[in-house]
Amino acid sequence: MSLPDATRSDRIYPLLQNLDLENLAFATLQGTGETLNIEELNEDELRRLVLVNLARLTVKGEWNGLLTASSGGGTQYAFDPIDSSLMPATYAYFSPMDIYRTKSTTVSTTGMQEKAQFFRFVAPKDGEMGLIKIRTGSTNTAQDDVNIAIYSSTSGLPSTRVGLISIDVNGGADLYSSSSWTTAPTLTAGDTYWIGFASDGTTRATVSTTDSAQYLALGLTHYPGTAYGTLYNYGGTDDDLPSTITTSELQPDNSKPIIPFMYQYA
């Protein structure tokens, strides 16, 4: 039954008519309604927008944004902007938006750094992280494992370790993987996380790396005039992935290479 005395829908229902509630994403609904002017003329369409969203939330059992401010309100970023205090004065002015670009790159073989390196990424869906892979470009013999940690993000910086795993990369140039997490991280779709890499000791293995100007695969931030793709734990302990990050020990460093990785959900 139509809303009492309602006019015919010329926007909400026509634009959403081929979708069902199970597959209606919030972004689709948001795009449909955000251009509606808030005026009496659009009252019926605004009521329909609320009705459809309430039905969507009921089906999904997803009440964020209706009872809390975690969805739909306030400032939202696909990625948290990095704390501006980490930027040198030369690059004091920058946009807090992540941009992407593609370019040719050289894959190199690089020894693990003395300090931990951190790169950020956004989880594409909810779930527990399972298998994770990295590649080597040359033979490693009797080298220490590569330790990998996942960190939550606070104020745009890595904060608390939520997952830890080690990968034995001894052998020829190849893909190496593990799913034996000491603590398996549970990821939330759309949230920003940081992945950290460090050697398990001073006998550091070599791994395949790309140059620091690549952002597309890992969602790394590019700032105008520089290519800070890495946070480096300059003030931290060598070969350590601490349980809690001391942010004053971090520095952005575009001279450090990126370690490509791939992960799967458990």
C-alpha positions as CSV (number, residue, x, y, z in Angstrom):
1,M,0.0,0.0,0.0
2,S,1.4,3.4,-0.9
3,L,2.1,6.1,1.7
4,P,-1.1,8.0,2.4
5,D,-1.8,10.7,-0.1
6,A,1.6,10.1,-1.6
7,T,2.6,11.2,-5.1
8,R,4.0,8.7,-7.6
9,S,7.7,8.0,-6.9
10,D,9.9,9.4,-9.7
11,R,13.3,8.7,-8.0
12,I,13.6,6.3,-5.1
13,Y,11.6,3.4,-6.4
14,P,12.5,3.7,-10.1
15,L,16.3,3.9,-9.3
16,L,16.1,0.9,-6.9
17,Q,13.5,-1.2,-8.5
18,N,15.8,-4.0,-9.8
19,L,17.5,-4.5,-6.4
20,D,16.5,-6.6,-3.4
21,L,17.1,-5.7,0.2
22,E,19.8,-8.4,0.6
23,N,22.0,-6.9,-2.1
24,L,21.2,-3.2,-1.5
25,A,24.4,-1.5,-0.4
26,F,24.4,1.6,1.8
27,A,26.5,3.4,-0.8
28,T,23.8,2.8,-3.5
29,L,21.1,4.1,-1.2
30,Q,23.3,7.0,-0.3
31,G,23.9,7.9,-3.9
32,T,20.2,7.7,-4.7
33,G,19.2,10.1,-1.9
34,E,22.0,12.5,-1.4
35,T,21.0,14.8,-4.2
36,L,17.4,15.2,-2.9
37,N,16.7,18.7,-1.8
38,I,15.3,19.0,1.7
39,E,12.0,20.7,1.0
40,E,8.3,20.0,1.2
41,L,8.1,19.1,-2.5
42,N,10.3,16.1,-1.8
43,E,8.6,14.9,1.4
44,D,7.2,11.8,-0.1
45,E,10.6,10.7,-1.6
46,L,12.4,11.5,1.7
47,R,9.9,9.2,3.5
48,R,10.5,6.5,0.9
49,L,14.2,6.8,1.4
50,V,13.8,6.3,5.2
51,L,11.5,3.4,4.6
52,V,13.8,1.6,2.2
53,N,16.8,2.1,4.5
54,L,14.9,0.9,7.5
55,A,13.9,-2.3,5.6
56,R,17.5,-2.8,4.5
57,L,18.8,-2.5,8.0
58,T,16.1,-4.9,9.3
59,V,17.1,-7.6,6.7
60,K,20.9,-7.2,7.4
61,G,20.6,-6.9,11.1
62,E,22.9,-3.9,10.7
63,W,22.0,-1.0,12.9
64,N,25.1,1.1,12.8
65,G,24.2,4.5,11.6
66,L,20.7,4.3,12.9
67,L,21.4,4.0,16.6
68,T,25.0,5.1,16.5
69,A,27.1,7.7,14.7
70,S,29.4,5.1,13.1
71,S,27.8,5.2,9.7
72,G,26.4,8.0,7.7
73,G,27.4,10.9,9.9
74,G,30.6,12.9,10.5
75,T,33.8,12.9,8.5
76,Q,34.5,9.7,6.7
77,Y,37.7,8.5,4.9
78,A,38.4,5.4,3.0
79,F,41.7,5.7,4.9
80,D,42.6,7.6,8.0
81,P,44.8,10.5,7.0
82,I,48.3,10.2,8.4
83,D,49.1,12.5,11.4
84,S,50.3,15.8,9.9
85,S,53.0,16.1,12.6
86,L,54.9,13.4,10.8
87,M,55.3,15.5,7.7
88,P,58.3,17.8,7.4
89,A,57.8,21.5,7.0
90,T,58.6,21.2,3.3
91,Y,55.4,19.3,2.7
92,A,53.2,21.0,5.4
93,Y,50.3,21.4,3.0
94,F,48.7,18.3,1.7
95,S,45.3,16.8,1.0
96,P,44.1,14.1,3.4
97,M,42.8,12.1,0.5
98,D,44.4,8.9,-0.8
99,I,45.0,8.9,-4.6
100,Y,46.0,6.0,-6.8
101,R,48.2,5.8,-9.9
102,T,49.8,3.1,-11.9
103,K,53.3,3.2,-13.3
104,S,56.0,0.7,-14.4
105,T,58.3,-0.5,-11.6
106,T,61.3,-2.6,-11.1
107,V,61.0,-5.6,-8.8
108,S,64.2,-5.9,-6.7
109,T,65.6,-8.3,-4.2
110,T,66.3,-6.4,-0.9
111,G,67.5,-7.5,2.5
112,M,65.0,-7.0,5.4
113,Q,65.5,-3.7,7.1
114,E,67.0,-3.3,10.6
115,K,63.8,-1.7,11.9
116,A,60.2,-2.6,11.3
117,Q,58.4,-1.2,8.2
118,F,54.7,-0.5,8.2
119,F,52.2,-0.2,5.3
120,R,48.5,0.4,5.5
121,F,45.6,-1.3,3.8
122,V,41.8,-1.4,4.1
123,A,40.0,-4.7,4.7
124,P,37.6,-5.5,1.8
125,K,35.3,-7.7,4.0
126,D,34.7,-9.0,7.5
127,G,36.6,-12.1,8.5
128,E,39.6,-13.7,10.0
129,M,42.9,-13.4,8.1
130,G,44.2,-16.8,7.0
131,L,47.0,-17.5,4.5
132,I,49.5,-14.7,3.9
133,K,52.2,-14.8,1.1
134,I,55.4,-12.9,0.3
135,R,57.9,-13.5,-2.5
136,T,61.7,-13.9,-2.6
137,G,63.8,-13.0,-5.5
138,S,67.0,-15.0,-4.6
139,T,68.0,-17.9,-2.5
140,N,68.0,-17.7,1.2
141,T,70.0,-20.1,3.3
142,A,70.0,-20.3,7.1
143,Q,68.3,-16.9,7.3
144,D,65.9,-15.8,10.0
145,D,62.2,-15.9,9.5
146,V,60.2,-12.9,8.3
147,N,57.8,-11.8,11.0
148,I,54.6,-10.1,9.9
149,A,52.2,-8.3,12.2
150,I,48.8,-6.6,11.7
151,Y,48.0,-3.5,13.6
152,S,44.8,-1.5,14.2
153,S,44.8,2.1,13.2
154,T,44.4,5.0,15.6
155,S,44.4,8.6,14.3
156,G,45.8,7.4,11.0
157,L,48.8,5.5,12.6
158,P,49.5,1.9,13.6
159,S,48.6,1.4,17.2
160,T,47.8,-2.1,18.7
161,R,49.0,-5.4,17.3
162,V,46.1,-7.7,16.5
163,G,47.9,-10.4,14.6
164,L,51.4,-12.0,14.4
165,I,52.8,-14.6,12.1
166,S,56.2,-15.8,10.9
167,I,57.2,-17.1,7.4
168,D,60.3,-19.2,6.8
169,V,61.7,-18.0,3.5
170,N,64.7,-20.3,3.3
171,G,65.1,-21.9,-0.2
172,G,65.1,-20.7,-3.8
173,A,63.4,-17.6,-5.2
174,D,59.7,-18.4,-4.8
175,L,56.4,-17.6,-3.1
176,Y,56.4,-18.4,0.6
177,S,53.4,-18.5,2.8
178,S,51.9,-19.4,6.2
179,S,48.6,-19.5,7.9
180,S,49.9,-20.4,11.4
181,W,49.1,-17.1,13.2
182,T,50.2,-16.8,16.8
183,T,47.2,-14.5,17.0
184,A,44.9,-14.5,14.0
185,P,43.5,-10.9,13.3
186,T,39.8,-10.5,12.7
187,L,39.3,-7.7,10.1
188,T,36.3,-5.4,9.7
189,A,35.3,-4.4,6.2
190,G,36.2,-0.8,5.5
191,D,38.5,-0.4,8.4
192,T,42.1,0.7,8.0
193,Y,44.9,-1.6,9.3
194,W,48.7,-1.6,9.1
195,I,50.9,-4.5,8.2
196,G,54.4,-4.5,9.7
197,F,57.4,-6.5,8.5
198,A,60.6,-7.3,10.5
199,S,63.2,-10.0,10.6
200,D,63.1,-12.5,13.4
201,G,66.8,-11.8,14.1
202,T,69.9,-10.1,12.8
203,T,70.5,-12.8,10.1
204,R,68.1,-11.0,7.8
205,A,66.7,-12.7,4.7
206,T,66.2,-11.1,1.3
207,V,62.7,-10.6,-0.1
208,S,61.2,-9.2,-3.3
209,T,60.4,-5.5,-3.2
210,T,59.1,-2.8,-5.4
211,D,60.1,0.8,-5.5
212,S,58.4,3.2,-3.0
213,A,56.2,5.0,-5.6
214,Q,53.6,2.3,-5.9
215,Y,50.3,2.8,-4.2
216,L,47.6,0.9,-6.2
217,A,48.0,-2.6,-4.8
218,L,48.4,-1.7,-1.1
219,G,46.4,1.6,-0.8
220,L,49.4,3.5,0.3
221,T,49.2,7.3,0.7
222,H,50.9,9.6,-1.8
223,Y,51.4,13.3,-0.8
224,P,52.1,16.0,-3.3
225,G,55.8,16.5,-3.9
226,T,57.0,13.4,-2.2
227,A,56.3,9.7,-2.2
228,Y,56.0,8.6,1.5
229,G,54.8,5.0,1.1
230,T,56.3,3.7,4.3
231,L,56.4,4.3,8.0
232,Y,59.7,3.2,9.4
233,N,60.2,2.5,13.1
234,Y,63.4,4.6,13.4
235,G,63.3,4.9,17.2
236,G,62.2,1.3,17.9
237,T,64.2,-1.8,18.7
238,D,65.9,-3.6,15.8
239,D,64.0,-6.6,14.3
240,D,60.9,-6.0,16.5
241,L,57.2,-5.7,16.0
242,P,56.0,-4.4,19.3
243,S,52.6,-5.2,20.7
244,T,51.9,-1.4,21.0
245,I,53.4,1.1,18.7
246,T,55.1,4.2,20.1
247,T,54.2,6.7,17.5
248,S,57.0,9.2,18.4
249,E,59.4,6.5,17.1
250,L,57.8,6.4,13.6
251,Q,58.9,8.4,10.6
252,P,57.7,8.4,7.0
253,D,60.5,7.3,4.7
254,N,60.2,7.2,0.9
255,S,63.7,5.6,0.6
256,K,62.5,2.3,1.9
257,P,61.1,-0.2,-0.6
258,I,57.7,-1.8,-0.4
259,I,57.3,-5.4,0.4
260,P,54.4,-6.8,-1.7
261,F,52.1,-9.2,0.1
262,M,48.9,-11.1,-0.5
263,Y,46.5,-12.5,2.1
264,Q,43.4,-14.7,2.1
265,Y,40.5,-15.0,4.5
266,A,40.4,-18.1,6.7
